[in-house]
Amino acid sequence: MSGYDSLGVGEEHLRRVDELKRGQDAFERRTDYALSDLRSKLSDIKETVERLEDGERSVARRFDTVETDLQEAKETAEARSDELEQSISATDARLERLATRVGALERHLRQAEGAVVVDLDVDRGGKLRSLGLAVENGLAAEEALLSAHQRNVLQLQITHYQQARQALTQHRATVREAAVVLASTAAGDPRRKKAEQAFTKAATEAQKGQENIGMLAKSAQDARAKQAADNARRAKAAAVIEAGERAHTQLRVRLRSRLSDALTGTDLLPLWFTTALGPMAPPRRAEDWLETALDVLSYRVTYQVTDPVLALGSAPDASRAPHRAARFKGLKRDLRNWG
């Protein structure tokens, strides 16, 4: 007989004790497995953290290297910028000295015996001035007309009125059609509800349209009157504008030919020309330079400017000659690019 039997423990109690022991053993095994797995994962995490720390240190080293390289590049760029500024200053100084020498040489040449200066202002018979005045008259006639934008605004006012009239007519027709349905249907007719809704909406829109149509009609009437007046001015000014355009082409052709001969010849250019535009066209933007020079020549022959030093002469009185004053201002601004 076992010790348990001697203690009077029954078989049922023995079986339960064995089950508890087996359960405890199984729990201890699962716990050991879980702890082992946890230790493995902790080890993996530690290795990952160490790798990240190594990567962070590597990135920090690379950042320090890049920062050092950038600082060195900045210092190099600043040094080269200083060198470039010094070089530009030296070049400007040399150009200024060269310009002074060229100016002195030019004055010497002008004073030399037999020196010939091209007369770019000569206008035998006043033909060039006549062409310039024709151009001025054409421009003045064109400026008195409405611009394309202004005419579009007038047409838009007329269109708004026409659209409003059409909408009002449509709303009134809808009101009449709905009224016929309402007058000819009983209260339970399915068409009646739809007609009531159409009648209410159209009547409201018709009321709004009626309130606005008068103002729109007045605007359209004024717009038509302005259009008619502008059309009459256009018909009257058409010949003057066309003559101005022809004169502009002829004047530019003659002045271009004269300037081309002067630039390719051996005679000296006028002082007013070289002071304002320099002795020749720059390698770049030569066409822009030429157009400005032609504008100046056209201005001088048109307004008979003969000042030997100032390309445009004295500033005109804007109150007495507004168009000439506007041309003077624009040319003075353009000459800043070349003088």
C-alpha positions in Angstrom: 0.0 0.0 0.0 1.3 3.5 -1.0 1.9 6.3 1.4 -1.1 8.1 0.0 -3.2 5.1 0.7 -1.9 5.0 4.2 -3.0 8.6 4.6 -6.5 7.7 3.5 -6.2 9.7 0.3 -8.6 8.5 -2.3 -7.8 7.6 -5.9 -9.7 10.7 -7.1 -7.5 13.0 -5.1 -4.4 11.2 -6.4 -5.5 11.6 -10.0 -6.1 15.4 -9.5 -2.7 15.8 -7.9 -1.1 14.1 -10.9 -3.0 16.4 -13.3 -1.9 19.4 -11.4 1.7 18.3 -11.6 1.5 17.7 -15.3 -0.2 21.1 -15.8 2.6 22.7 -13.8 5.2 21.0 -15.8 3.6 22.0 -19.1 3.3 25.6 -17.8 6.9 25.7 -16.9 7.9 24.4 -20.3 5.7 27.0 -22.1 7.2 29.7 -19.9 10.7 28.6 -20.6 9.9 28.6 -24.4 8.3 32.1 -24.2 11.3 33.4 -22.2 13.7 32.0 -24.7 11.8 33.5 -27.6 11.6 36.8 -25.8 15.4 36.7 -25.2 15.9 36.0 -28.9 13.8 38.9 -29.9 15.4 41.2 -27.5 18.8 40.2 -28.9 17.5 40.9 -32.4 16.2 44.3 -31.3 19.6 45.1 -29.7 21.4 44.2 -32.9 19.0 46.4 -34.9 19.5 49.3 -32.5 23.3 48.9 -32.8 23.0 48.9 -36.6 20.9 52.0 -36.5 23.3 53.7 -34.2 26.2 52.7 -36.5 24.1 54.1 -39.5 23.4 57.3 -37.6 27.1 57.8 -36.8 27.9 57.1 -40.5 25.3 59.6 -41.7 26.6 62.1 -39.2 30.1 61.6 -40.5 28.9 62.0 -44.1 26.9 65.1 -43.1 30.0 66.6 -41.6 31.9 65.8 -44.7 29.2 67.4 -46.9 29.0 70.5 -44.7 32.8 70.8 -44.9 32.7 70.5 -48.7 29.9 73.1 -48.9 31.8 75.5 -46.7 34.9 75.1 -48.9 32.9 75.6 -52.1 31.3 78.7 -50.6 34.6 80.1 -49.7 36.0 79.3 -53.1 32.9 80.9 -54.8 33.2 84.0 -52.7 36.9 84.3 -53.5 36.2 83.9 -57.2 33.3 86.5 -56.9 35.7 89.0 -55.4 38.2 88.3 -58.2 35.5 88.7 -60.8 34.3 92.0 -59.3 37.9 93.2 -59.2 38.3 92.1 -62.9 35.0 93.9 -63.8 36.1 97.1 -62.0 39.5 96.9 -63.8 37.8 96.4 -67.1 35.4 99.3 -66.5 38.3 101.5 -65.7 40.1 100.4 -68.9 37.0 101.0 -70.9 36.6 104.5 -69.4 40.2 105.3 -70.2 39.7 104.0 -73.7 36.5 106.0 -74.2 38.4 109.1 -73.0 41.1 108.4 -75.6 38.6 107.8 -78.3 36.8 111.0 -77.5 40.1 112.9 -77.5 41.0 111.3 -80.8 37.6 112.1 -82.3 37.9 115.8 -81.2 41.3 115.9 -82.8 39.9 114.4 -86.0 37.1 116.9 -86.1 39.5 119.8 -85.7 41.9 118.4 -88.3 42.0 120.1 -91.6 39.8 118.5 -94.2 37.7 116.5 -91.7 34.2 115.9 -93.0 31.2 115.2 -90.7 28.1 113.5 -92.2 25.0 115.7 -92.2 22.3 113.2 -91.2 19.7 116.1 -90.8 19.9 117.3 -94.4 16.5 117.5 -96.0 16.6 119.2 -99.4 13.2 120.3 -100.4 11.7 119.3 -97.1 10.6 115.9 -98.4 11.6 114.0 -95.3 9.8 116.5 -93.0 6.7 116.1 -95.2 6.8 112.4 -94.8 7.3 112.7 -91.0 4.4 115.1 -90.7 2.2 112.7 -92.7 3.2 109.9 -90.3 2.3 112.2 -87.4 -1.1 113.1 -88.9 -1.9 109.4 -89.5 -1.0 108.5 -85.9 -3.1 111.4 -84.6 -6.1 110.4 -86.7 -5.7 106.8 -85.5 -5.4 107.9 -81.8 -8.8 109.7 -82.2 -10.5 106.4 -83.0 -11.8 104.0 -80.4 -9.5 101.1 -79.6 -10.4 97.5 -80.3 -11.0 97.0 -76.6 -13.4 100.0 -76.4 -15.3 98.7 -79.5 -15.6 95.3 -77.9 -17.0 96.8 -74.7 -19.6 98.7 -76.8 -20.6 95.5 -78.7 -20.8 93.6 -75.4 -23.4 96.2 -74.1 -25.5 95.7 -77.2 -25.2 92.0 -76.9 -26.3 92.0 -73.3 -29.4 94.0 -74.2 -30.3 91.6 -77.1 -29.9 88.6 -74.8 -32.0 90.2 -72.1 -34.8 90.9 -74.7 -34.7 87.3 -75.9 -34.9 86.0 -72.3 -37.8 88.3 -71.5 -39.7 87.2 -74.5 -39.1 83.6 -73.6 -40.2 84.1 -70.0 -43.4 85.8 -71.1 -44.2 83.0 -73.6 -43.7 80.5 -70.7 -46.1 82.5 -68.5 -48.8 82.5 -71.3 -48.4 78.7 -71.9 -48.6 77.9 -68.2 -51.7 80.2 -67.9 -53.4 78.3 -70.7 -52.8 75.0 -68.9 -54.0 76.4 -65.5 -57.1 77.7 -67.1 -58.0 74.5 -68.9 -57.2 71.9 -66.3 -58.9 70.7 -63.1 -57.3 70.8 -59.7 -56.2 67.2 -59.7 -54.8 67.2 -63.2 -51.1 66.1 -63.1 -50.2 68.8 -65.6 -51.4 71.5 -63.3 -48.6 71.3 -60.7 -45.9 71.5 -63.3 -47.7 74.4 -64.9 -47.9 76.2 -61.6 -44.2 75.8 -61.0 -43.3 77.0 -64.5 -45.7 80.0 -64.2 -44.3 81.1 -60.8 -40.6 80.8 -62.0 -41.2 82.5 -65.4 -43.3 85.3 -63.9 -40.5 86.1 -61.4 -37.8 86.1 -64.1 -40.0 88.2 -66.4 -40.5 90.7 -63.6 -36.7 91.0 -63.0 -36.1 91.2 -66.7 -38.6 94.0 -67.1 -37.0 96.0 -64.3 -33.6 95.7 -66.0 -34.5 96.0 -69.6 -34.8 99.8 -69.6 -31.3 100.4 -68.2 -29.9 97.8 -70.7 -31.7 99.5 -73.6 -30.3 102.9 -72.7 -26.7 101.4 -72.5 -27.2 99.7 -75.9 -28.6 102.9 -77.4 -25.6 104.8 -76.2 -23.2 102.1 -77.4 -24.8 102.1 -80.9 -24.4 105.9 -81.1 -20.7 105.7 -80.1 -20.2 102.9 -82.6 -21.8 105.0 -85.4 -19.7 108.0 -84.5 -16.5 106.0 -84.5 -17.4 104.4 -87.8 -17.9 107.8 -89.3 -14.6 109.0 -87.9 -12.9 105.8 -89.3 -14.4 106.4 -92.8 -13.2 110.1 -92.7 -9.7 109.2 -91.3 -9.1 106.2 -93.5 -7.3 108.1 -96.2 -5.1 110.0 -93.7 -4.2 106.8 -91.7 -3.3 105.0 -95.0 -1.2 107.9 -96.1 0.6 107.9 -92.8 1.4 104.2 -93.1 2.8 104.7 -96.6 4.8 107.7 -95.4 6.2 105.7 -92.5 7.5 103.0 -94.8 9.0 105.5 -97.2 10.6 107.5 -94.4 12.2 104.5 -92.8 13.6 103.2 -96.1 15.2 106.6 -96.9 16.6 107.1 -93.4 18.0 103.5 -93.3 19.8 104.0 -96.6 21.3 107.3 -95.4 22.4 105.8 -92.0 23.9 102.7 -93.7 25.9 104.9 -96.0 27.1 107.0 -93.1 28.1 103.9 -91.0 30.0 102.3 -93.8 31.7 105.5 -95.0 34.9 107.2 -93.9 33.4 110.6 -92.8 32.8 111.3 -89.2 29.4 110.9 -87.6 27.7 113.9 -86.0 28.6 114.6 -82.4 24.9 114.3 -81.3 24.8 110.8 -82.9 27.9 109.4 -81.2 27.0 110.9 -77.9 23.6 109.3 -77.9 24.2 106.1 -79.7 27.9 105.5 -79.9 30.0 105.2 -83.1 28.6 101.9 -84.3 26.0 99.2 -83.7 26.9 96.8 -80.9 27.6 93.1 -81.9 24.5 92.0 -80.1 21.1 93.7 -80.5 22.4 95.5 -83.6 18.8 95.6 -85.1 17.4 97.1 -81.9 20.2 99.7 -82.0 19.4 100.5 -85.6 15.7 100.9 -85.0 16.4 103.4 -82.2 18.8 105.3 -84.4 16.1 105.5 -87.1 13.6 106.7 -84.6 15.9 109.5 -83.5 16.6 110.5 -87.2 12.8 110.5 -87.9 12.2 112.7 -84.8 14.9 115.2 -85.9 13.7 115.6 -89.5 10.0 115.7 -88.5 10.5 118.4 -85.9 13.5 120.0 -87.6 15.8 119.5 -84.6 19.3 120.7 -85.6 21.0 120.7 -82.1 24.7 119.7 -82.7 25.1 118.0 -79.3 21.7 116.9 -78.1 20.1 114.1 -80.2 16.6 115.2 -79.4 17.1 118.8 -78.7 15.3 120.6 -75.9 12.3 119.0 -74.3 9.0 120.1 -75.9 6.1 121.7 -74.1 3.7 118.8 -73.3 0.7 121.2 -73.1 1.3 122.5 -76.6 2.6 119.4 -78.3 1.5 116.3 -76.3 2.3 113.8 -79.1 5.8 115.2 -79.6 6.4 115.2 -75.9 5.4 111.6 -75.6 7.8 110.7 -78.4 10.5 112.7 -76.8 10.0 110.9 -73.5 10.0 107.4 -75.1 13.1 108.1 -77.2 14.9 109.5 -74.2 14.2 106.3 -72.3 15.3 104.1 -75.3 18.6 106.0 -75.6 19.6 105.0 -72.1 20.4 101.6 -73.5 23.0 102.9 -75.9 24.6 106.1 -74.8 
